[in-house]
Amino acid sequence: MLQPRIHLRQTIRQCQCLQSPWRRRYATEVVPAAAASPDSSLESTSVYHGDEEVRMRTYKPRTPGVRHLRRPINDHLYMGRPHLPLTVPRKGHHIGGRNNTGKITCRHRGGGHKRRIRVIDFDRIEAGKHRVERIEYDPGRSAHIALLSRPKQRDQKNAKHQKAVGRGLTQVNQIHSAPGQIHSAHSDGITRVKEMPRDRDYSYIVAPQGMRTGELVESFRKGVPEEIMRELGDSADAGMIASKTAWRGNCLPLHMIPTGTIIYNIGLYPKKGAQLCRSAGTYGVVVNKNDETEKSARFVNVKLQSGEVRRIIRDACATIGVSSNKNHNKAQLGKAGRSRWLGIRPTVRGVAMNACDHPHGGGRGKSKGNRHPVSIWGQPTKSGFKTRKRSKVNQFVVSARPRTQGRKAKQAAKNR
């Protein structure tokens, strides 16, 4: 027979009366509960790329598009809008991969979210100390950017006029401004909220890895300031000067950077800005300064991440450090729609096209007509087909990057 259920609550109430009020009690430690995060769906996991362990941000699979989403942890980025005077609307700038005649020159481009182009200072000509206001995300590049500020350089002729105007503005601001806001008066009588103080000049640079708000950076392209030379004294050599100038985020000529220093934003010519190592996580290393002869001293050897060693003019610029957001290539978008937000359209295989659209198209089934792999324009893409001209050799390459692909290279490696 089935036994009747025993109500546990009744037995517990009966036993509670047996407990003595004079029983001995012991001190217990009360551990507070962990504060819940504002977004409980956020998590972080360790991802191994080779021997390197990388912390990436993952999300609880509330939806299918979030299950495989994986992003680098960048909690230090500024969450607001960019500095508007340093941006340009992105309208007609190679949108859809088309040139000035309307023809598609770069496939798989189009659509995407509305953007503004950030104007980056790759020259770093202005001397003096610049303060890092914030680190921002730039949709136009993989690395992060830093907003720098410095006091405005005012002319002595207009100093009195600017002081008078400033006094009038402060009086108007004191009348109309609310606590915590900065207002400016205009000719139309309307006061508008200012985003940043107007007594400072602002510029964007590619931020190095580890740069944070409040740091001071400086450019030494115009030479070493007299203050540093006065501090070091007459017995200042290149090593002592480098100890004062070669810091992370500072821009220097290549001949002022010590051998073995890691650099990024490398220029190729003295009067131009940075052209190499500008994307996320890229860098180069100063290998040799070629001080043996006067002719060879005009160049500095820099080793790039590909293994190529290149000669660069000694007066070209470079920035100390590694380009920021080094875990950019380890992220996963999680769904196709997020790729479309970035302006990337789908890539279709040539075998899946018609014969009029691709050399591999047409036919019955998955066949490309017994033809060697070619591009959409008919150029061979595999089997070691070389596209570089033998007569067009880069004279500034000291040693080319190591190429381990191909049958001949593998046989040469075995013979060594």
TIVEXPA-661401 format. One record per residue (C-alpha): residue in three letters; x, y, z. Coordinates in nm, 2 decimals. Example, Ala and Ser with C-alpha at 12.3 -4.5 7.8 and 13.67 -1.06 7.14 Angstrom:
<rs>
{r->ALA	px->1.23	py->-0.45	pz->0.78}
{r->SER	px->1.37	py->-0.11	pz->0.71}
</rs>
This chain:
<rs>
{r->MET	px->0.00	py->0.00	pz->0.00}
{r->LEU	px->0.10	py->0.35	pz->-0.06}
{r->GLN	px->0.23	py->0.53	pz->0.25}
{r->PRO	px->0.09	py->0.87	pz->0.33}
{r->ARG	px->0.32	py->1.18	pz->0.30}
{r->ILE	px->0.48	py->1.32	pz->0.61}
{r->HIS	px->0.47	py->1.69	pz->0.63}
{r->LEU	px->0.82	py->1.81	pz->0.73}
{r->ARG	px->0.70	py->2.15	pz->0.84}
{r->GLN	px->0.49	py->2.00	pz->1.12}
{r->THR	px->0.78	py->1.79	pz->1.26}
{r->ILE	px->1.02	py->2.09	pz->1.25}
{r->ARG	px->0.77	py->2.30	pz->1.45}
{r->GLN	px->0.74	py->2.03	pz->1.71}
{r->CYS	px->1.11	py->2.01	pz->1.75}
{r->GLN	px->1.16	py->2.38	pz->1.78}
{r->CYS	px->1.00	py->2.38	pz->2.12}
{r->LEU	px->1.27	py->2.14	pz->2.25}
{r->GLN	px->1.55	py->2.39	pz->2.19}
{r->SER	px->1.66	py->2.57	pz->2.51}
{r->PRO	px->1.68	py->2.95	pz->2.51}
{r->TRP	px->1.99	py->2.92	pz->2.73}
{r->ARG	px->2.19	py->2.71	pz->2.49}
{r->ARG	px->2.55	py->2.83	pz->2.41}
{r->ARG	px->2.59	py->3.04	pz->2.10}
{r->TYR	px->2.92	py->3.08	pz->1.91}
{r->ALA	px->3.04	py->3.38	pz->1.71}
{r->THR	px->3.01	py->3.34	pz->1.34}
{r->GLU	px->3.17	py->3.54	pz->1.06}
{r->VAL	px->2.91	py->3.71	pz->0.83}
{r->VAL	px->3.04	py->3.71	pz->0.47}
{r->PRO	px->2.87	py->3.97	pz->0.26}
{r->ALA	px->2.73	py->3.85	pz->-0.07}
{r->ALA	px->2.92	py->3.95	pz->-0.38}
{r->ALA	px->2.79	py->4.25	pz->-0.55}
{r->ALA	px->2.61	py->4.16	pz->-0.87}
{r->SER	px->2.75	py->4.32	pz->-1.19}
{r->PRO	px->2.52	py->4.57	pz->-1.37}
{r->ASP	px->2.50	py->4.33	pz->-1.67}
{r->SER	px->2.49	py->3.97	pz->-1.54}
{r->SER	px->2.53	py->3.84	pz->-1.90}
{r->LEU	px->2.90	py->3.95	pz->-1.91}
{r->GLU	px->3.17	py->3.69	pz->-1.85}
{r->SER	px->3.54	py->3.65	pz->-1.93}
{r->THR	px->3.72	py->3.34	pz->-2.04}
{r->SER	px->4.08	py->3.25	pz->-2.12}
{r->VAL	px->4.16	py->3.18	pz->-2.48}
{r->TYR	px->4.49	py->3.01	pz->-2.58}
{r->HIS	px->4.66	py->3.12	pz->-2.90}
{r->GLY	px->4.96	py->2.91	pz->-2.92}
{r->ASP	px->5.14	py->2.94	pz->-2.58}
{r->GLU	px->4.98	py->3.28	pz->-2.50}
{r->GLU	px->4.68	py->3.31	pz->-2.27}
{r->VAL	px->4.45	py->3.59	pz->-2.36}
{r->ARG	px->4.15	py->3.71	pz->-2.16}
{r->MET	px->3.85	py->3.77	pz->-2.38}
{r->ARG	px->3.50	py->3.89	pz->-2.29}
{r->THR	px->3.22	py->3.64	pz->-2.36}
{r->TYR	px->2.84	py->3.66	pz->-2.30}
{r->LYS	px->2.57	py->3.43	pz->-2.18}
{r->PRO	px->2.39	py->3.28	pz->-2.48}
{r->ARG	px->2.07	py->3.48	pz->-2.44}
{r->THR	px->2.04	py->3.48	pz->-2.82}
{r->PRO	px->2.21	py->3.27	pz->-3.09}
{r->GLY	px->2.41	py->3.57	pz->-3.22}
{r->VAL	px->2.57	py->3.62	pz->-2.87}
{r->ARG	px->2.67	py->3.25	pz->-2.81}
{r->HIS	px->3.00	py->3.28	pz->-3.01}
{r->LEU	px->3.06	py->3.65	pz->-2.96}
{r->ARG	px->3.41	py->3.71	pz->-2.82}
{r->ARG	px->3.56	py->4.05	pz->-2.77}
{r->PRO	px->3.88	py->4.19	pz->-2.61}
{r->ILE	px->3.84	py->4.35	pz->-2.27}
{r->ASN	px->3.87	py->4.73	pz->-2.32}
{r->ASP	px->3.70	py->4.89	pz->-2.01}
{r->HIS	px->3.93	py->5.19	pz->-2.03}
{r->LEU	px->3.78	py->5.33	pz->-2.35}
{r->TYR	px->3.58	py->5.65	pz->-2.34}
{r->MET	px->3.21	py->5.58	pz->-2.38}
{r->GLY	px->3.10	py->5.92	pz->-2.53}
{r->ARG	px->3.11	py->6.08	pz->-2.87}
{r->PRO	px->3.44	py->6.19	pz->-3.04}
{r->HIS	px->3.58	py->6.55	pz->-3.04}
{r->LEU	px->3.36	py->6.69	pz->-3.32}
{r->PRO	px->3.61	py->6.95	pz->-3.46}
{r->LEU	px->3.86	py->6.66	pz->-3.53}
{r->THR	px->3.61	py->6.46	pz->-3.73}
{r->VAL	px->3.48	py->6.46	pz->-4.09}
{r->PRO	px->3.16	py->6.30	pz->-4.22}
{r->ARG	px->3.21	py->5.99	pz->-4.42}
{r->LYS	px->3.00	py->6.05	pz->-4.72}
{r->GLY	px->3.12	py->5.92	pz->-5.06}
{r->HIS	px->3.46	py->5.82	pz->-4.93}
{r->HIS	px->3.50	py->5.48	pz->-5.12}
{r->ILE	px->3.16	py->5.37	pz->-4.99}
{r->GLY	px->3.06	py->5.04	pz->-5.17}
{r->GLY	px->3.42	py->4.99	pz->-5.29}
{r->ARG	px->3.38	py->5.22	pz->-5.59}
{r->ASN	px->3.62	py->5.47	pz->-5.74}
{r->ASN	px->3.55	py->5.82	pz->-5.87}
{r->THR	px->3.40	py->5.68	pz->-6.19}
{r->GLY	px->3.16	py->5.45	pz->-6.01}
{r->LYS	px->3.33	py->5.12	pz->-6.09}
{r->ILE	px->3.38	py->4.86	pz->-5.82}
{r->THR	px->3.75	py->4.84	pz->-5.75}
{r->CYS	px->3.73	py->4.66	pz->-5.41}
{r->ARG	px->3.48	py->4.39	pz->-5.38}
{r->HIS	px->3.28	py->4.28	pz->-5.07}
{r->ARG	px->3.24	py->4.64	pz->-4.94}
{r->GLY	px->2.92	py->4.83	pz->-4.88}
{r->GLY	px->2.66	py->4.93	pz->-4.63}
{r->GLY	px->2.76	py->4.94	pz->-4.26}
{r->HIS	px->2.69	py->5.18	pz->-3.98}
{r->LYS	px->2.70	py->5.56	pz->-4.02}
{r->ARG	px->3.05	py->5.68	pz->-3.94}
{r->ARG	px->3.27	py->5.99	pz->-3.90}
{r->ILE	px->3.63	py->5.99	pz->-4.00}
{r->ARG	px->3.87	py->6.09	pz->-3.72}
{r->VAL	px->4.16	py->6.31	pz->-3.83}
{r->ILE	px->4.48	py->6.16	pz->-3.69}
{r->ASP	px->4.80	py->6.35	pz->-3.64}
{r->PHE	px->5.06	py->6.12	pz->-3.79}
{r->ASP	px->5.32	py->6.40	pz->-3.82}
{r->ARG	px->5.36	py->6.50	pz->-3.45}
{r->ILE	px->5.54	py->6.82	pz->-3.54}
{r->GLU	px->5.42	py->7.03	pz->-3.24}
{r->ALA	px->5.67	py->7.03	pz->-2.96}
{r->GLY	px->5.59	py->7.05	pz->-2.59}
{r->LYS	px->5.41	py->6.83	pz->-2.34}
{r->HIS	px->5.06	py->6.70	pz->-2.44}
{r->ARG	px->4.82	py->6.56	pz->-2.19}
{r->VAL	px->4.62	py->6.25	pz->-2.27}
{r->GLU	px->4.25	py->6.34	pz->-2.22}
{r->ARG	px->4.10	py->6.00	pz->-2.30}
{r->ILE	px->4.14	py->5.68	pz->-2.51}
{r->GLU	px->3.87	py->5.63	pz->-2.77}
{r->TYR	px->3.75	py->5.37	pz->-3.02}
{r->ASP	px->3.80	py->5.45	pz->-3.38}
{r->PRO	px->3.57	py->5.27	pz->-3.63}
{r->GLY	px->3.81	py->5.36	pz->-3.92}
{r->ARG	px->4.11	py->5.16	pz->-3.78}
{r->SER	px->4.18	py->4.85	pz->-3.57}
{r->ALA	px->4.40	py->5.04	pz->-3.31}
{r->HIS	px->4.26	py->5.28	pz->-3.05}
{r->ILE	px->4.33	py->5.65	pz->-3.06}
{r->ALA	px->4.42	py->5.90	pz->-2.79}
{r->LEU	px->4.29	py->6.26	pz->-2.76}
{r->LEU	px->4.58	py->6.49	pz->-2.67}
{r->SER	px->4.55	py->6.85	pz->-2.54}
{r->ARG	px->4.80	py->7.13	pz->-2.49}
{r->PRO	px->4.76	py->7.50	pz->-2.40}
{r->LYS	px->4.69	py->7.73	pz->-2.70}
{r->GLN	px->4.98	py->7.93	pz->-2.84}
{r->ARG	px->4.84	py->8.29	pz->-2.83}
{r->ASP	px->5.00	py->8.59	pz->-3.00}
{r->GLN	px->5.12	py->8.88	pz->-2.79}
{r->LYS	px->4.93	py->9.13	pz->-3.01}
{r->ASN	px->4.59	py->8.97	pz->-2.95}
{r->ALA	px->4.65	py->8.89	pz->-2.58}
{r->LYS	px->4.49	py->9.20	pz->-2.45}
{r->HIS	px->4.19	py->9.16	pz->-2.68}
{r->GLN	px->4.15	py->8.80	pz->-2.58}
{r->LYS	px->4.17	py->8.89	pz->-2.21}
{r->ALA	px->3.89	py->9.15	pz->-2.25}
{r->VAL	px->3.67	py->8.90	pz->-2.44}
{r->GLY	px->3.74	py->8.64	pz->-2.18}
{r->ARG	px->3.63	py->8.87	pz->-1.90}
{r->GLY	px->3.30	py->8.94	pz->-2.08}
{r->LEU	px->3.24	py->8.57	pz->-2.14}
{r->THR	px->3.30	py->8.48	pz->-1.78}
{r->GLN	px->3.05	py->8.74	pz->-1.66}
{r->VAL	px->2.79	py->8.60	pz->-1.90}
{r->ASN	px->2.87	py->8.24	pz->-1.80}
{r->GLN	px->2.84	py->8.32	pz->-1.44}
{r->ILE	px->2.49	py->8.45	pz->-1.50}
{r->HIS	px->2.35	py->8.18	pz->-1.73}
{r->SER	px->2.55	py->7.87	pz->-1.64}
{r->ALA	px->2.43	py->7.59	pz->-1.42}
{r->PRO	px->2.64	py->7.39	pz->-1.18}
{r->GLY	px->2.85	py->7.12	pz->-1.36}
{r->GLN	px->2.81	py->7.28	pz->-1.70}
{r->ILE	px->3.02	py->7.52	pz->-1.91}
{r->HIS	px->2.83	py->7.76	pz->-2.14}
{r->SER	px->2.95	py->8.00	pz->-2.41}
{r->ALA	px->2.77	py->8.31	pz->-2.53}
{r->HIS	px->2.72	py->8.37	pz->-2.90}
{r->SER	px->2.61	py->8.67	pz->-3.11}
{r->ASP	px->2.26	py->8.54	pz->-3.14}
{r->GLY	px->2.22	py->8.56	pz->-2.76}
{r->ILE	px->2.19	py->8.18	pz->-2.72}
{r->THR	px->2.41	py->8.00	pz->-2.47}
{r->ARG	px->2.53	py->7.66	pz->-2.57}
{r->VAL	px->2.71	py->7.39	pz->-2.38}
{r->LYS	px->3.07	py->7.34	pz->-2.46}
{r->GLU	px->3.22	py->6.99	pz->-2.47}
{r->MET	px->3.58	py->7.07	pz->-2.41}
{r->PRO	px->3.77	py->7.38	pz->-2.28}
{r->ARG	px->3.85	py->7.62	pz->-2.56}
{r->ASP	px->4.18	py->7.74	pz->-2.42}
{r->ARG	px->4.35	py->7.42	pz->-2.53}
{r->ASP	px->4.44	py->7.27	pz->-2.87}
{r->TYR	px->4.34	py->6.91	pz->-2.94}
{r->SER	px->4.47	py->6.63	pz->-3.16}
{r->TYR	px->4.43	py->6.26	pz->-3.21}
{r->ILE	px->4.71	py->6.01	pz->-3.23}
{r->VAL	px->4.73	py->5.63	pz->-3.25}
{r->ALA	px->4.75	py->5.52	pz->-2.89}
{r->PRO	px->5.03	py->5.28	pz->-2.77}
{r->GLN	px->4.95	py->4.97	pz->-2.57}
{r->GLY	px->4.91	py->5.06	pz->-2.20}
{r->MET	px->4.85	py->5.43	pz->-2.24}
{r->ARG	px->4.59	py->5.57	pz->-2.00}
{r->THR	px->4.42	py->5.90	pz->-1.93}
{r->GLY	px->4.63	py->6.17	pz->-1.76}
{r->GLU	px->4.97	py->6.07	pz->-1.90}
{r->LEU	px->5.20	py->6.32	pz->-2.06}
{r->VAL	px->5.36	py->6.27	pz->-2.40}
{r->GLU	px->5.59	py->6.48	pz->-2.60}
{r->SER	px->5.73	py->6.51	pz->-2.96}
{r->PHE	px->6.10	py->6.57	pz->-3.02}
{r->ARG	px->6.10	py->6.61	pz->-3.40}
{r->LYS	px->6.22	py->6.97	pz->-3.37}
{r->GLY	px->6.50	py->6.87	pz->-3.14}
{r->VAL	px->6.57	py->6.83	pz->-2.77}
{r->PRO	px->6.44	py->7.12	pz->-2.56}
{r->GLU	px->6.69	py->7.35	pz->-2.38}
{r->GLU	px->6.54	py->7.25	pz->-2.04}
{r->ILE	px->6.65	py->6.89	pz->-2.08}
{r->MET	px->7.00	py->6.99	pz->-2.21}
{r->ARG	px->7.04	py->7.23	pz->-1.91}
{r->GLU	px->6.93	py->6.96	pz->-1.67}
{r->LEU	px->7.18	py->6.70	pz->-1.81}
{r->GLY	px->7.47	py->6.94	pz->-1.83}
{r->ASP	px->7.76	py->6.96	pz->-2.07}
{r->SER	px->7.85	py->6.59	pz->-2.04}
{r->ALA	px->7.52	py->6.47	pz->-2.20}
{r->ASP	px->7.56	py->6.18	pz->-2.44}
{r->ALA	px->7.31	py->5.99	pz->-2.65}
{r->GLY	px->7.22	py->5.75	pz->-2.37}
{r->MET	px->7.15	py->6.02	pz->-2.12}
{r->ILE	px->6.93	py->6.20	pz->-2.37}
{r->ALA	px->6.74	py->5.88	pz->-2.45}
{r->SER	px->6.67	py->5.83	pz->-2.08}
{r->LYS	px->6.48	py->6.16	pz->-2.08}
{r->THR	px->6.31	py->6.13	pz->-2.42}
{r->ALA	px->6.26	py->5.76	pz->-2.52}
{r->TRP	px->5.94	py->5.70	pz->-2.32}
{r->ARG	px->5.62	py->5.53	pz->-2.43}
{r->GLY	px->5.41	py->5.75	pz->-2.65}
{r->ASN	px->5.69	py->6.00	pz->-2.73}
{r->CYS	px->5.77	py->6.08	pz->-3.10}
{r->LEU	px->6.14	py->6.10	pz->-3.19}
{r->PRO	px->6.36	py->6.09	pz->-3.50}
{r->LEU	px->6.50	py->5.74	pz->-3.56}
{r->HIS	px->6.86	py->5.85	pz->-3.49}
{r->MET	px->6.76	py->5.95	pz->-3.13}
{r->ILE	px->6.61	py->5.61	pz->-3.05}
{r->PRO	px->6.84	py->5.35	pz->-2.88}
{r->THR	px->6.91	py->5.02	pz->-3.05}
{r->GLY	px->6.67	py->4.75	pz->-2.95}
{r->THR	px->6.38	py->4.98	pz->-2.87}
{r->ILE	px->6.03	py->4.87	pz->-2.98}
{r->ILE	px->5.86	py->5.14	pz->-3.20}
{r->TYR	px->5.55	py->5.19	pz->-3.40}
{r->ASN	px->5.40	py->5.46	pz->-3.63}
{r->ILE	px->5.72	py->5.46	pz->-3.83}
{r->GLY	px->5.78	py->5.72	pz->-4.10}
{r->LEU	px->5.98	py->5.67	pz->-4.42}
{r->TYR	px->6.08	py->6.03	pz->-4.50}
{r->PRO	px->6.19	py->6.32	pz->-4.29}
{r->LYS	px->5.91	py->6.56	pz->-4.37}
{r->LYS	px->5.62	py->6.31	pz->-4.37}
{r->GLY	px->5.42	py->6.14	pz->-4.11}
{r->ALA	px->5.40	py->5.77	pz->-4.00}
{r->GLN	px->5.34	py->5.51	pz->-4.27}
{r->LEU	px->5.44	py->5.17	pz->-4.12}
{r->CYS	px->5.31	py->4.98	pz->-3.81}
{r->ARG	px->4.99	py->5.17	pz->-3.76}
{r->SER	px->4.74	py->4.89	pz->-3.72}
{r->ALA	px->4.66	py->4.71	pz->-3.39}
{r->GLY	px->4.94	py->4.52	pz->-3.22}
{r->THR	px->5.21	py->4.60	pz->-3.48}
{r->TYR	px->5.56	py->4.72	pz->-3.40}
{r->GLY	px->5.92	py->4.73	pz->-3.53}
{r->VAL	px->6.26	py->4.71	pz->-3.36}
{r->VAL	px->6.56	py->4.93	pz->-3.41}
{r->VAL	px->6.83	py->4.69	pz->-3.51}
{r->ASN	px->7.13	py->4.90	pz->-3.63}
{r->LYS	px->7.22	py->5.26	pz->-3.67}
{r->ASN	px->7.51	py->5.20	pz->-3.92}
{r->ASP	px->7.76	py->5.44	pz->-3.75}
{r->GLU	px->8.06	py->5.29	pz->-3.93}
{r->THR	px->8.08	py->5.52	pz->-4.22}
{r->GLU	px->7.93	py->5.86	pz->-4.30}
{r->LYS	px->7.74	py->5.72	pz->-4.60}
{r->SER	px->7.58	py->5.44	pz->-4.42}
{r->ALA	px->7.50	py->5.66	pz->-4.12}
{r->ARG	px->7.22	py->5.82	pz->-4.32}
{r->PHE	px->7.00	py->5.52	pz->-4.26}
{r->VAL	px->6.87	py->5.32	pz->-3.96}
{r->ASN	px->6.79	py->4.95	pz->-3.99}
{r->VAL	px->6.44	py->4.85	pz->-3.86}
{r->LYS	px->6.32	py->4.50	pz->-3.83}
{r->LEU	px->5.95	py->4.45	pz->-3.89}
{r->GLN	px->5.72	py->4.18	pz->-3.75}
{r->SER	px->5.73	py->3.99	pz->-4.08}
{r->GLY	px->6.11	py->3.94	pz->-4.04}
{r->GLU	px->6.20	py->4.20	pz->-4.30}
{r->VAL	px->6.48	py->4.44	pz->-4.22}
{r->ARG	px->6.44	py->4.77	pz->-4.39}
{r->ARG	px->6.66	py->5.08	pz->-4.42}
{r->ILE	px->6.49	py->5.41	pz->-4.32}
{r->ILE	px->6.63	py->5.76	pz->-4.33}
{r->ARG	px->6.76	py->5.86	pz->-3.99}
{r->ASP	px->6.55	py->6.18	pz->-3.97}
{r->ALA	px->6.22	py->6.00	pz->-4.02}
{r->CYS	px->5.98	py->5.98	pz->-3.72}
{r->ALA	px->5.88	py->5.69	pz->-3.50}
{r->THR	px->5.68	py->5.65	pz->-3.17}
{r->ILE	px->5.80	py->5.45	pz->-2.87}
{r->GLY	px->5.58	py->5.15	pz->-2.79}
{r->VAL	px->5.35	py->4.89	pz->-2.95}
{r->SER	px->5.03	py->4.99	pz->-3.12}
{r->SER	px->4.72	py->4.95	pz->-2.90}
{r->ASN	px->4.45	py->4.68	pz->-2.91}
{r->LYS	px->4.68	py->4.39	pz->-2.97}
{r->ASN	px->4.40	py->4.13	pz->-2.92}
{r->HIS	px->4.20	py->4.27	pz->-3.21}
{r->ASN	px->4.27	py->3.97	pz->-3.43}
{r->LYS	px->4.15	py->3.72	pz->-3.17}
{r->ALA	px->3.79	py->3.85	pz->-3.16}
{r->GLN	px->3.49	py->3.67	pz->-3.30}
{r->LEU	px->3.19	py->3.85	pz->-3.44}
{r->GLY	px->2.94	py->3.58	pz->-3.35}
{r->LYS	px->2.70	py->3.64	pz->-3.64}
{r->ALA	px->2.68	py->3.75	pz->-4.00}
{r->GLY	px->2.49	py->4.07	pz->-3.92}
{r->ARG	px->2.77	py->4.21	pz->-3.71}
{r->SER	px->3.00	py->4.18	pz->-4.02}
{r->ARG	px->2.74	py->4.37	pz->-4.22}
{r->TRP	px->2.75	py->4.65	pz->-3.96}
{r->LEU	px->3.12	py->4.69	pz->-4.03}
{r->GLY	px->3.06	py->4.74	pz->-4.40}
{r->ILE	px->3.17	py->4.39	pz->-4.51}
{r->ARG	px->2.95	py->4.21	pz->-4.76}
{r->PRO	px->2.94	py->3.83	pz->-4.83}
{r->THR	px->3.21	py->3.66	pz->-5.03}
{r->VAL	px->3.07	py->3.42	pz->-5.29}
{r->ARG	px->3.28	py->3.12	pz->-5.43}
{r->GLY	px->3.35	py->3.13	pz->-5.80}
{r->VAL	px->3.22	py->2.77	pz->-5.84}
{r->ALA	px->2.88	py->2.88	pz->-5.71}
{r->MET	px->2.85	py->3.15	pz->-5.98}
{r->ASN	px->2.73	py->3.14	pz->-6.34}
{r->ALA	px->2.98	py->3.10	pz->-6.63}
{r->CYS	px->2.93	py->3.47	pz->-6.72}
{r->ASP	px->3.04	py->3.59	pz->-6.37}
{r->HIS	px->3.35	py->3.38	pz->-6.30}
{r->PRO	px->3.59	py->3.15	pz->-6.49}
{r->HIS	px->3.50	py->2.87	pz->-6.24}
{r->GLY	px->3.13	py->2.92	pz->-6.28}
{r->GLY	px->2.87	py->2.71	pz->-6.47}
{r->GLY	px->2.86	py->2.34	pz->-6.53}
{r->ARG	px->2.67	py->2.06	pz->-6.35}
{r->GLY	px->2.76	py->2.00	pz->-5.99}
{r->LYS	px->3.06	py->2.14	pz->-5.81}
{r->SER	px->3.31	py->2.15	pz->-6.09}
{r->LYS	px->3.52	py->2.43	pz->-6.22}
{r->GLY	px->3.57	py->2.29	pz->-6.57}
{r->ASN	px->3.91	py->2.12	pz->-6.51}
{r->ARG	px->4.08	py->2.46	pz->-6.49}
{r->HIS	px->4.36	py->2.57	pz->-6.26}
{r->PRO	px->4.25	py->2.81	pz->-5.98}
{r->VAL	px->4.22	py->3.17	pz->-6.11}
{r->SER	px->4.07	py->3.50	pz->-5.98}
{r->ILE	px->3.76	py->3.66	pz->-6.12}
{r->TRP	px->3.98	py->3.84	pz->-6.37}
{r->GLY	px->4.15	py->3.52	pz->-6.49}
{r->GLN	px->4.49	py->3.56	pz->-6.31}
{r->PRO	px->4.63	py->3.24	pz->-6.15}
{r->THR	px->4.61	py->3.24	pz->-5.77}
{r->LYS	px->4.79	py->2.93	pz->-5.67}
{r->SER	px->5.07	py->2.69	pz->-5.78}
{r->GLY	px->5.34	py->2.95	pz->-5.70}
{r->PHE	px->5.24	py->3.20	pz->-5.96}
{r->LYS	px->5.46	py->3.52	pz->-5.90}
{r->THR	px->5.30	py->3.86	pz->-5.93}
{r->ARG	px->5.61	py->4.08	pz->-5.85}
{r->LYS	px->5.82	py->4.22	pz->-6.13}
{r->ARG	px->6.19	py->4.11	pz->-6.11}
{r->SER	px->6.31	py->4.45	pz->-6.23}
{r->LYS	px->6.12	py->4.64	pz->-5.96}
{r->VAL	px->6.33	py->4.57	pz->-5.65}
{r->ASN	px->6.29	py->4.77	pz->-5.33}
{r->GLN	px->6.64	py->4.92	pz->-5.27}
{r->PHE	px->6.56	py->4.99	pz->-4.90}
{r->VAL	px->6.51	py->4.62	pz->-4.80}
{r->VAL	px->6.83	py->4.49	pz->-4.64}
{r->SER	px->6.70	py->4.13	pz->-4.59}
{r->ALA	px->6.36	py->4.01	pz->-4.72}
{r->ARG	px->6.11	py->3.84	pz->-4.51}
{r->PRO	px->6.15	py->3.47	pz->-4.47}
{r->ARG	px->5.93	py->3.27	pz->-4.71}
{r->THR	px->5.88	py->2.91	pz->-4.60}
{r->GLN	px->5.60	py->2.83	pz->-4.85}
{r->GLY	px->5.66	py->2.63	pz->-5.16}
{r->ARG	px->5.84	py->2.30	pz->-5.25}
{r->LYS	px->6.18	py->2.47	pz->-5.32}
{r->ALA	px->6.19	py->2.65	pz->-4.99}
{r->LYS	px->6.11	py->2.33	pz->-4.79}
{r->GLN	px->6.38	py->2.14	pz->-4.97}
{r->ALA	px->6.63	py->2.42	pz->-4.91}
{r->ALA	px->6.54	py->2.41	pz->-4.54}
{r->LYS	px->6.60	py->2.04	pz->-4.52}
{r->ASN	px->6.94	py->2.07	pz->-4.69}
{r->ARG	px->7.05	py->2.32	pz->-4.43}
</rs>
